């Protein structure tokens, strides 16, 4: 029989980084029953495999699933290979283009490897909702749709807005919350997790469980994590995300770039550090040291402790000792690729704006020119504003290019 921690202790751990629990009294009752019987709670988190790569924003709710797992409960990671083909309408002002079966399967495989950077693979139940949705008969589906009303679905904010604005709502989108809710019925979930934007779908699961004669699940939502700018939600499309597959030094440097205020929110949502310990750190630890510890913890979670220590050392060389770390990314180029030429005096002239683009430090030549004009670019530790650069010496020539906190080595030959 599992030896569960006292209920108050469990609740303190589970409430850390939670936005809302519906209802907390129900969760307490379920935890008390679980502790008395020795039977772990079944805790469900569903994700549609709509994108191949996860960023730290996705891991907030994954970490909450880990917290239930840490306490001895059954963590169910549900891959929505059926719902993914419908497309979650949450936050959408237009119908989401459906993914193909091949895209879903490919993304699902990457999800399985990525989530185990946080969850224990030996203790995690991985399931797919096509397992029960696929065999569902037309009669079963009609019975499912009969358990919820269109008027309730249209109370959902994004549906309501689109209906009010006379924008199309496809029938399959209306089915999405019902299918997600039915997942909880099929899994007999005690708790379902999701971001605050998923609240409507999670509550549908509570109602459907009651309609099918089950005890309603507890809904626990987690906040939407702000990105590096500290304002907008973390998103790759907004350029403010930290991908969980990014190189250790890149990840470490991005975390070191966040504000001191945002650092504590990242501690709360992206680590397992207890609230009391975070409060103690606020009073007793210098912000720079606390941020380094945060960066070390996060890099260690997704890479290793050794790689986190190396990233910390390299970051210190780059930004505190003004040295070039060993692990900096190198890009090998021929001058012809960057608009370069050799003059009669054997001097090499090259386009610095194009070089910045090829090294991934600028999105376009126009973007590079703007950054040069602003004085944001350093070549060999010297601020450079001119779009052209003269090289001397035999090839290949190595150049250290810095833009803000980013460093690249260009290896140029001719």
N, C-alpha and C positions, 0 to 999 in steps of 0.2 A: 504494500500500500504506500503510495507517495506521501512524503512528509511535507505538507504544505505549510508555508509560513503563516503567522497570525493574520487574520483578515485585514486589520488596520494597517499592518506593514505592507501587505500586498496592495491595498488601495493607494497608499502613499506613493509606491513605486509606479503604479499604473496611471495615476493622475498627473504625474510629471510630464509636461509637454502635451497634455490633452487639452482640446478646446472645449469639448462638451461630452457629458455622459448621459445617455437617456435610457433608463434613469439610474442614478447612482444607488438609490435604495435597492433597485433590482439587482444591480451588480453585486452589492454587498450580500444580498440574500443568496445569490448563486455561488459566491465564494464561500459563504458559510456552509452551504449544502455540500459543496465540493470538498471542503476540508473535513466535514463530518463523515462523508461517505468514502473519501479517498479517491473519488472519480474526478479526473481533470476536466475542466471546461473545454468545449470545442470552440476555438476562436478562429474566425474566418477573415481572410483578406483576399479580395479578388482584384486582379489587374488584367486589363485587356492588352494583349501583346501588339499594340498599335505602332510602337517605335522600337528599333533594335537596341538602343542604348538608354540606360538610366542615368540620372544625375542625382545629386544629393537631396534635391527637393523630393524625389520619389522615395528616398530612404527614410523619411520622417515616420511615415506610417509603417514601413517595414520594421523599423526599430521598435515601434510599439508592439508589433506582433512578437518580436524577440523578447520583449519584457514579459509578456504572458508565458512565453516558452521558458524564460529564465526561472519563472515561478512554478514550473512543472505542469503547465497546461498544454493542451494539444494545439499546435500551430498548424492551421490549414492554409496553404498558399494556393489559391485557386486561379488558374490561368484561364481567362475568358476566351477560349478559342471559338466558342459559339457567339457570345455577345460581341466579340471583336469584329465579327462579320456584319453585325448590325451597325456598330459605331455608337459610342456613348454620346448622347446629345448635350451633356452637361456643358454649360457655358458657350454653346454654339448658337450663332445667329442664323446659320444656314445648315442644311443637311450635310452631314459628314460623308465624304465619298467612301463607299465600302471597300475594305481590303480583300484581296484574293485569298483563297485557302492557302496557297503557297506562301504568301507574305506572312500570314498568321502563324504557320508552322515554323517558318524560319525565325521569326521574332520570338516565338515561344521557347525555342531552344536556347537562345541567348539569355532570356529572362531566367531560366532555370539555373544557369551558371552564375548570373549576376547576383541573384537574391541570396545565394549561399555564402556571399561575402559577409552577410549579416546574420542570417539564420543558420542554425545547426542542421546540416543535411541529414544527420542520423535521426533527428527528432522531428523533422518537418514532414507533414503530409502534403504532397503535391498532387493536385487533382485538376481535371479539365471539365468545364461545364457542358461540353458536347457529349460527355458520357451519359448524362440523363436527358439533355435537351434533344439529342439526335433521335433516340428511340421514342420520344413523346409523340403520341398519335394525334391526329386532328381533333378527335373527341377530347383528349386530354387538354389540348391547347384551348379549345373553346371553353372548357370548364375553368381553366386558369384565367382567361380574359373576363369571365363572368364574375370573378371575385373582386374586381376593381372597376371604378367608374371613370368615364372620360372627363367628367367635371373635376374629379380629384386630380387627374393627370394634368389638366389645364391650369391647376393652381400652381404648378411648378413654374418658377420665375422665368426660365428661358422659354418654355412653351407659351406661357401667358403673354410674354412680350412679343413673340413672333406672331401669335394669334392676333394680338392687338394691332401690330404693324402690318397685318395682312400678308405676312411672309409664309411660304409653304411649310407645312409640317407633314412629313411622310408618316404613313401608318406604322411602318416598321420602327420608327423612332419612338412612338408611343408605347411600343411593346418592350422597349429596352428596360425600363424600371421593373416591369413585371417579370421579365426573365431573370434579372439580377436578384429580385426578391425571391423568386422560386429556387434559386441556388441555395438560399438559406434553408428552405424547406427540405430540399434534397439532402443537404449536409447535416440537418438538424443542429444548426449553429446555436450556441449559447450567446456568443458575442460576435458582432461584425464590426470591422474597423474600416475607416475611410477618411479622406480629407473632408474639410468643412463643405467643400463644393459637392460632396456626395450625399449630403444629409437626406435629401428627398428620397433618393434610391434606397438608402439604408432603412428609412422609416417604412417604405413599401414592404420591405422584407419582414418587419415586425407584424404588419397587418396580415400579410399572406400566411405567416406561420399560424397566427390565430385562426385564420379561415380554414386552414388544413388541420386544426386540432392540436397544434403544438404550442408550447410555451414561447412567448415572444422573446426574441434575442435582445440583448442589450446593445445599443449603438454607442460606439466611442469614436468621436471624430478628432482628428489632429489638425493643427493649423497649416496653412499654406506657407511654405518657407520663402522668405524674400531672398532675392539673388544678391550678387556682389554689390549692386548699387544701393542696397538697403531699402529700396522703395517698391519696385515691381516684383512680382513672383518670379522665382527662379525658372528660367526658360532658355533653352538653347537658341531659340529664334530671336530672343532679346539680347543674346550675347552676354548674359550675366550669370551663366550656370557653371557649375563644377561637375564635370562628368566623372563617374566612379572609375572609368578606365583611363583617365588622364595620367600622364607620367607623374611619379612622386613629387619631383621638384616643382612641376607646374601646379599641381594640386596644393602643395605646401605654400607656394607663393601667393596663390589666389586667396587662400584662407588668411594669410598675413595681411592682405590688402583690405579686409573688411574693417568697418569702424569698431571702436571699442564697445560701443553700445550694442551693435549687432552681434558681437562676439558672444555675449551672454545668452542671447537667444539661440545661437548655434550650439552652445554648450547644452542648453535645455533640450533642444530638438534632435541633435545629431550625436549625442554621447549617452553613455549609461551612468554618468556621474550623478549622484543623488542631489536633490534640491538643497539640502542642508550643507553639503560640501561646496556647491556652487556659491551659496551665500557667503560661506567662509572665505572662499577665494576672492570674492568681490572686496572683502574688507582687508585681507591680509596679503594678497598677491599683486605685484606690479602688473598693470595691463599688458605690457609687452611680454612678460614671462607667461602670463595666463594664455595669451594668444599663441605663443610658441607651443605650449602644452596642448592647446586645442588642435593646432595644425598637426602636431605629432600624433595625437590620438586618431584623427580622421585618416591620415595617410596610412597609419598602421592597420586600421580596420580594412582598408581596401588593397593594401599591398603587403607589408610586413613591418615588424618592429625595426629590423635592420635597415630597410629601405627608408623608413621614416627618419631614422637617425641620420642617414646619409643625406636625405633631403634637407634636414635642418642644418647640417654642416655646410652643404653647398649654398643654401640660402644665405647663411651668415657670411660666407666668402663673397657672395655676389653683392649683397646689400649693406653689410656692416664692415667688411674688410676690403671691399672694392677689388676682390680677386675674381678670377674666372674659374668656376667649379669644373670638375672633371666630367660631369654628366650632362653638360649643355648639348642641346641638339645641334648637329652640324648639317649644313646643306651644301652639296657640291654642285658647282655651276661652271659653265664655260661662258666667257664674256659675250659670246654671240647671243646667248639666251637672255641677256639683260641689256641689250643695246650697246655693248662696249666695242671699242676699237683700239688699235695700236697705231700711234702716230709715228712720224719719221724719226723722232728722237727715242723710239722704243718705249715711250710712256704709254701706259694703259689707261684709257678713259672709259668710264662706265656710268650707267644711269643708276644712281642711288635709289631713286623712287622705284624703279623696276626691281632692284635687288631686295628692297624691303618687302615688296609683294611676294616675290619668289620664296623668301624666307618665312612667310607667314606673319609678318609684323604689320602689314597693312592690307586692307581689303582690295585696294585698287591703286593705280598710279596717282589718281586725284587725291585719294585718302592719304597716300604717302607724302605727296607734295604739301598737303595741309599740315601734316605732323612735322615735316621738316621746317616749314615756315614758323611753326609755333615753338621751335627749339626743343622738341621732345625727343629728338633722335641723337644718340651718341655713337660715334664710330671710334673704336679704340679709346673709349672713355673721354672723347672730346666732342662737345656739342657741335653738330654739323647742320647747317641750314641750306647749303647748296644742293641742287638736284643731281649734280655731276661730281664724280670723285676721280682723282688721279692716283693710280697705283704705281709703285716702283718696286724693283726687286724681281728676282726670278720666280716663275710660277712653280707650284701653286702658292697663292697668297691667302693667308687666313685673316679674316676680319671679324672682330667682336662687335656685334651690332646690338645696341640697347634701345629699347623703347619702353619708357616707364619701368615696370617691374619685369619686363620680358627681355630675355637675352638669347641671341642666336649666334652661331659661328658660321660664317660663309667661307667656303673653301673655293677660291676662284682660280681657274686655269685658262690658258690661251695657247 
